[in-house]
Amino acid sequence: MYVDLNMVRAGVVRHPEQWKYGGFNEIQRPRLRYRVIDHHALCKLTNSKDLETFNLKHRARVESELKRGALQRDSKWAESAAVGPESFTLNFKSEK
């Protein structure tokens, strides 16, 4: 969600669907070739029965975030080198 709203947050577009290079359109209107996102895995990870169900939930969440004005930067995404479970980030830090 945070990444979907990056270009809105930057003032480049009013809605993520207006940014053709973002993940929003990759999810809502998947390409037939050269897909970036594994839609089957995405549905499985989010417990969605199919892509249509996930798309509805995804679009509703984006609309909700836009409506509530959730456009402030979040330092854990904007300033972090690694984001994930604590064990992952600690391991990442120790290898740096």
C-alpha positions, 0 to 999 in steps of 0.5 A: 500500500505504501509503495502504491501511494508513493507517486501520490505522496510525491504529488506526481499523480492524484491516484496510483492508477495514473502512474503507469509504472507502479504496482497498482496497475500491475495488480489491477490490470495484469499484463498478459506477457512479462508480468512482474508480480506472481499473482497466484502467490499474491492471492495465496499470501493474502488468503484471496480465493482468486485475483478478482477477489484480491483486486477488489480488496486492494482497490478498496484499501487504496481508496480508503487510504486516499480518503483518509489522507494517509500520505505521510512518509513512514521512516521504516519504508523511506529511510531503512536499508532492509524491512522485514522480520526482526531476525531478517533485519538483524541478519542483514545488519550483521552482514553489512 
